[in-house]
Amino acid sequence: MNNPDYEYYHEKKSHVTINFPYNTYLCSIPLDFIQVNTHWHEEAEFIIIKKGCGKIYIDLQLYNVTAGDILLILPGQLHSISQSGNKCMEYENILFSPGLLYGNGHDYCTTGYLHPFFENNFIFPAHINKSYSIYSQLYACIDSIDKLRSNPVPGYELGIKGYLFQFFSLVFANLIDIELKKPANSHAAKLKEILYFISVHHNEPLVPSDAASAAGFSTSHFMKFFKKHMGCTFTEYLNSYRLSIACTLLSTTDKPVLEISYETGFTNLSYFNRLFKKKYGISPRIYRKELLRNNSSS
């Protein structure tokens, strides 16, 4: 069974530890997740495509990616991952706190390069593939990091930081003009505002005019804006968000399905069951039973 549960919007959970704020893991679309919906978090992220191909959106920009590609995602950037048709994609996530690389307030490496980079002030390519002259050097840094991470001998953290510094040294030397500043993406900022509104009010009887009012749009403009940037209607996305929350509650609580239905904003149980089965292929009760069976056998 596919795991449909992936945090939407602003992820509250931390992907890294306090002592060494760095983590890496492998994922597959659609084996691990049906898709990774639009979200953002406080960590920086590399996505390295290992096999197959897919689609990744970063701040509303579509990137068609294939094996070997490297994606750079900054803290706070909206991003999502999905299939390209029916094709599968395996990829590696590397997440780390920018503070891992920061020095003190008088360190020019921090103030002149890294802090403004992670604040999204520079123009740089978010999608790096084999057409870039320094691609092999950048990929070698990531490969070296992965080898250290898979065999964490004493001092491996120093090695990881060293290769991250080397990676960004190459980026600044070859891909960034520090004199050019990046203009703000007002559409992405507005979309984050709308998605936050949905996350707060998802269990209320929302209609498009509610979100439109919160965004300062007319209803007609809001519906066009949302469909253009999210690829679906407001109602479709709201239902998808509610169903994701329902999956979390089904897997982490013993609340009755009826209670979960109401708690996630569905006032009609049969409608909730119908939407759930349409999206995930099974009913909420069977989904919970399969989770329990899988957990007991693991």
C-alpha positions as CSV (number, residue, x, y, z in Angstrom):
1,M,0.0,0.0,0.0
2,N,1.3,3.4,-0.9
3,N,1.8,5.8,2.0
4,P,-0.2,8.9,1.1
5,D,0.7,10.8,4.3
6,Y,3.2,13.7,3.7
7,E,3.0,17.0,5.4
8,Y,1.4,19.8,3.4
9,Y,2.4,23.4,3.4
10,H,4.6,24.5,6.2
11,E,6.1,21.5,7.8
12,K,6.3,21.8,11.5
13,K,8.4,18.7,12.1
14,S,12.1,19.0,12.1
15,H,14.1,16.9,9.6
16,V,17.3,17.3,11.4
17,T,18.8,16.8,14.9
18,I,19.9,19.6,17.2
19,N,23.5,18.4,17.7
20,F,24.2,18.0,14.0
21,P,21.4,19.5,11.9
22,Y,21.9,17.4,8.8
23,N,20.0,14.4,7.5
24,T,19.6,12.3,4.3
25,Y,17.2,9.7,3.1
26,L,16.1,7.9,0.0
27,C,12.5,8.1,-1.4
28,S,10.6,6.8,-4.3
29,I,7.6,8.2,-6.2
30,P,5.1,6.5,-6.1
31,L,6.3,3.6,-3.9
32,D,6.9,5.6,-0.8
33,F,4.6,8.6,-1.5
34,I,1.9,9.0,-4.2
35,Q,3.3,12.5,-4.5
36,V,4.9,15.1,-2.3
37,N,2.5,17.9,-2.1
38,T,3.3,21.6,-2.0
39,H,5.0,22.5,1.2
40,W,8.0,24.4,2.7
41,H,10.3,24.0,5.7
42,E,13.1,25.8,7.5
43,E,15.9,23.5,6.3
44,A,17.8,23.8,3.1
45,E,17.4,20.8,0.8
46,F,19.2,19.0,-2.0
47,I,17.2,16.6,-4.1
48,I,19.4,14.2,-6.2
49,I,17.6,12.1,-8.8
50,K,18.9,8.6,-8.7
51,K,16.7,6.7,-11.2
52,G,13.8,7.5,-13.5
53,C,12.3,10.9,-14.1
54,G,9.6,13.2,-12.6
55,K,8.4,16.7,-12.0
56,I,9.6,19.1,-9.3
57,Y,8.1,22.6,-8.7
58,I,10.2,25.1,-6.8
59,D,8.4,28.5,-6.1
60,L,5.9,27.8,-8.8
61,Q,8.6,27.0,-11.4
62,L,8.4,23.5,-13.1
63,Y,11.5,21.5,-13.5
64,N,11.4,18.2,-15.5
65,V,14.1,16.1,-13.9
66,T,15.9,12.9,-14.7
67,A,18.6,10.6,-13.3
68,G,21.6,12.6,-12.1
69,D,20.0,16.0,-11.7
70,I,20.6,18.1,-8.6
71,L,17.9,20.4,-7.2
72,L,18.7,23.2,-4.7
73,I,15.8,24.3,-2.5
74,L,16.2,27.1,0.0
75,P,14.5,27.5,3.4
76,G,10.9,28.7,2.9
77,Q,10.7,27.9,-0.8
78,L,7.5,26.2,-1.9
79,H,8.2,22.9,-3.6
80,S,6.4,19.7,-4.6
81,I,7.4,16.4,-6.3
82,S,5.3,14.2,-8.6
83,Q,5.4,11.6,-11.3
84,S,5.9,12.3,-14.9
85,G,3.0,10.3,-16.4
86,N,3.2,6.8,-14.9
87,K,7.0,6.8,-14.6
88,C,8.7,6.0,-11.3
89,M,11.5,8.1,-9.8
90,E,14.0,7.4,-7.0
91,Y,15.7,10.3,-5.4
92,E,17.8,11.3,-2.4
93,N,16.9,14.1,0.0
94,I,19.6,15.9,1.8
95,L,18.3,18.4,4.4
96,F,20.4,20.6,6.7
97,S,20.0,23.8,8.7
98,P,21.9,26.7,7.2
99,G,23.2,27.4,10.7
100,L,25.3,24.3,10.3
101,L,27.6,26.4,8.1
102,Y,27.4,29.8,9.7
103,G,30.3,31.4,11.6
104,N,30.0,34.2,14.1
105,G,28.7,37.7,13.2
106,H,32.1,38.8,11.9
107,D,32.6,35.9,9.5
108,Y,32.5,37.2,5.9
109,C,31.8,33.7,4.6
110,T,28.5,33.9,6.5
111,T,27.6,37.6,5.9
112,G,28.9,37.9,2.4
113,Y,27.9,34.6,0.9
114,L,26.0,32.0,2.8
115,H,23.4,34.0,4.7
116,P,22.3,36.0,1.7
117,F,22.3,32.8,-0.4
118,F,20.0,31.0,2.0
119,E,17.8,34.1,2.3
120,N,17.3,33.8,-1.5
121,N,19.0,37.1,-2.4
122,F,21.1,35.7,-5.2
123,I,20.2,34.5,-8.7
124,F,21.3,30.9,-9.2
125,P,20.2,27.8,-11.1
126,A,17.9,25.7,-8.9
127,H,18.2,22.8,-11.3
128,I,21.7,21.6,-12.1
129,N,22.3,18.8,-14.7
130,K,25.1,17.4,-16.7
131,S,25.1,20.4,-19.1
132,Y,26.9,22.5,-16.4
133,S,30.7,22.4,-16.6
134,I,31.1,22.0,-12.8
135,Y,28.4,19.3,-12.6
136,S,30.8,16.4,-12.0
137,Q,32.6,18.3,-9.2
138,L,29.3,19.2,-7.5
139,Y,28.1,15.6,-7.8
140,A,31.5,14.4,-6.4
141,C,30.9,16.5,-3.3
142,I,27.5,14.9,-2.7
143,D,28.9,11.4,-3.4
144,S,31.6,12.0,-0.8
145,I,29.0,13.3,1.7
146,D,26.9,10.1,1.2
147,K,29.9,7.9,1.8
148,L,30.7,9.7,5.0
149,R,27.1,9.5,6.1
150,S,26.9,5.7,5.4
151,N,30.0,5.1,7.5
152,P,29.8,7.6,10.3
153,V,33.3,7.2,11.9
154,P,34.4,9.7,14.5
155,G,34.8,13.1,12.9
156,Y,32.5,12.4,9.9
157,E,30.5,15.6,10.8
158,L,33.6,17.6,10.0
159,G,34.0,15.9,6.6
160,I,30.3,16.6,5.8
161,K,30.7,20.3,6.6
162,G,33.9,20.4,4.6
163,Y,32.2,19.0,1.5
164,L,29.3,21.3,1.9
165,F,31.6,24.3,2.0
166,Q,33.4,22.9,-1.1
167,F,30.0,22.5,-2.9
168,F,29.0,26.1,-2.2
169,S,32.5,27.4,-3.1
170,L,32.0,25.9,-6.5
171,V,28.5,27.3,-6.8
172,F,29.7,30.9,-6.0
173,A,32.7,30.6,-8.2
174,N,30.8,29.4,-11.2
175,L,27.1,30.0,-11.0
176,I,26.4,33.2,-9.0
177,D,27.1,36.8,-9.6
178,I,27.0,38.3,-6.1
179,E,26.4,41.8,-7.6
180,L,23.0,40.6,-8.9
181,K,20.1,40.4,-6.5
182,K,17.1,38.2,-7.0
183,P,13.7,40.0,-7.1
184,A,11.0,38.8,-4.7
185,N,8.5,36.2,-6.0
186,S,5.2,37.9,-5.0
187,H,3.1,35.1,-6.4
188,A,4.9,32.5,-4.3
189,A,4.5,34.7,-1.2
190,K,0.8,35.2,-1.8
191,L,0.4,31.4,-2.4
192,K,2.1,30.7,0.9
193,E,-0.3,33.1,2.6
194,I,-3.3,31.2,1.1
195,L,-2.0,27.8,2.0
196,Y,-1.4,28.9,5.5
197,F,-5.0,30.0,5.7
198,I,-6.1,26.6,4.5
199,S,-4.0,24.8,7.1
200,V,-5.5,26.8,9.9
201,H,-9.1,26.7,8.8
202,H,-9.2,23.3,7.0
203,N,-11.7,21.8,9.5
204,E,-14.2,24.7,9.0
205,P,-16.9,24.9,6.2
206,L,-14.6,26.7,3.8
207,V,-15.6,28.0,0.4
208,P,-13.5,29.7,-2.3
209,S,-14.8,33.2,-1.3
210,D,-13.4,32.7,2.3
211,A,-9.9,32.1,1.0
212,A,-10.3,34.8,-1.6
213,S,-11.2,37.3,1.1
214,A,-8.2,36.3,3.3
215,A,-5.9,36.8,0.3
216,G,-7.4,40.2,-0.7
217,F,-8.6,38.8,-4.0
218,S,-12.0,38.8,-5.7
219,T,-13.4,35.3,-5.8
220,S,-13.1,35.0,-9.6
221,H,-9.5,36.2,-9.6
222,F,-8.7,33.9,-6.6
223,M,-10.0,30.8,-8.4
224,K,-8.0,31.6,-11.5
225,F,-4.8,32.3,-9.5
226,F,-5.2,29.1,-7.5
227,K,-5.9,26.9,-10.5
228,K,-2.9,28.4,-12.4
229,H,-0.4,27.9,-9.7
230,M,-1.6,24.8,-8.0
231,G,-2.9,22.9,-11.0
232,C,-6.3,22.1,-9.4
233,T,-9.3,23.9,-8.0
234,F,-9.5,25.2,-4.5
235,T,-12.1,22.6,-3.6
236,E,-10.0,19.7,-5.0
237,Y,-6.9,20.9,-3.0
238,L,-8.9,21.5,0.2
239,N,-10.3,18.0,0.0
240,S,-6.8,16.5,-0.7
241,Y,-5.4,18.4,2.3
242,R,-8.2,17.2,4.5
243,L,-7.7,13.6,3.4
244,S,-4.0,13.8,4.2
245,I,-4.8,14.9,7.7
246,A,-7.3,12.1,8.0
247,C,-4.6,9.6,7.0
248,T,-2.4,10.9,9.9
249,L,-5.3,10.6,12.4
250,L,-6.1,7.1,11.1
251,S,-2.5,6.0,11.6
252,T,-1.7,7.8,14.9
253,T,-5.0,7.7,16.8
254,D,-7.8,5.2,17.6
255,K,-10.5,7.8,17.0
256,P,-13.6,6.5,15.1
257,V,-13.8,7.1,11.4
258,L,-16.9,9.3,11.9
259,E,-15.0,11.5,14.4
260,I,-12.0,11.8,12.0
261,S,-14.4,12.7,9.2
262,Y,-15.9,15.6,11.2
263,E,-12.5,16.7,12.6
264,T,-11.0,17.1,9.2
265,G,-13.9,19.2,7.8
266,F,-16.1,16.5,6.2
267,T,-19.7,16.8,7.6
268,N,-20.9,13.8,5.6
269,L,-19.4,10.4,6.3
270,S,-20.4,8.8,3.0
271,Y,-18.9,11.7,1.1
272,F,-15.7,11.4,3.2
273,N,-15.6,7.6,2.5
274,R,-16.2,8.1,-1.2
275,L,-13.4,10.7,-1.6
276,F,-11.0,8.7,0.5
277,K,-11.5,5.6,-1.6
278,K,-11.3,7.6,-4.9
279,K,-7.9,9.0,-3.9
280,Y,-6.3,6.0,-2.1
281,G,-8.2,3.0,-3.6
282,I,-9.4,1.7,-0.2
283,S,-11.8,2.8,2.5
284,P,-10.6,4.6,5.6
285,R,-11.4,1.5,7.8
286,I,-9.4,-0.9,5.5
287,Y,-6.5,1.7,5.4
288,R,-6.3,1.6,9.2
289,K,-6.5,-2.2,9.2
290,E,-3.7,-2.5,6.7
291,L,-1.6,-0.1,8.7
292,L,-2.1,-2.1,11.9
293,R,-1.3,-5.4,10.1
294,N,1.8,-4.0,8.5
295,N,3.0,-2.5,11.9
296,S,2.4,-5.8,13.7
297,S,4.3,-7.8,11.1
298,S,7.3,-5.4,11.0
